[in-house]
Every structure is written in C-alpha cells, then in structure tokens.
Amino acid sequence: MAIDWDTAVIGPCMDVFGEPVTYAPAAGGMFVVTGVFDEAYREIDSITADGVPLTGEMPVLGVQLSQFAQPPVQVDQLTVQRTGITYVVKEVRLDGHGGAKLMLGYLSG
C-alpha cells in the first residue's frame, strides 16, 4: 500500500505549522501559498580537516508542491505575509514526497 504523502503528511503539516506567503514566480504572476517558514535554518556547510563541522544559517520555506501550478525555481520571489519581508529563492530542494525546501536569500524588509 503506497502512502499518499501529499494528503496524509504534507497537507496536515501545512494546516498546523504553515503560514500565508505571497509567491511571485520569475515567469510572472502572483499567488498565495501556505508554507512552513524558518528564519534561521541551520545546516552543516562543510567539515574542517580537524573534523569540526562548519554551519551556516539562512531562511527557508517548506512548501507543498501541489499548491503550485508550476514548480518553484531559483530566482522566484516570495513575501512572508506576517513579517512583510521579501526573499529570493536561491535553491529548490525536492524531498521526493511532494514537498520542497526553498533555500532563501534576503531581498528586502
């Protein structure tokens, strides 16, 4: 039995943890999606020769791909409605289950 990740997992997570975001694709247009925003997502960028992890911090938005007519791409822009801060999509990381993590860069605020 296959799991419907979009309906069983991603959708309910967006309902509980998501917030409205105005999304502006580079190709034009604008629409509202629900996403899970994290202003200070931390990941390991690399490991030094001594084995010490070097971390970086950046804003990210977790999204449900079924909310998009066209998949998100690098250079799209979005504004978190709660803060009014606008970001540019630096990288799209698909999760293989119908979601993606959008790695963001600050554009304005």
Secondary structure, 3 states (H helix, E strand, C coil): CCCCHHHHHHHHHHHHHCEEEEEECCCCCCEEEEEEEEEEEEEEEEECCCCCEEEEEEEEEEEEHHHCCCCCCCCCEEEECCCCEEEEEEEEEECCCCEEEEEEEEEEC
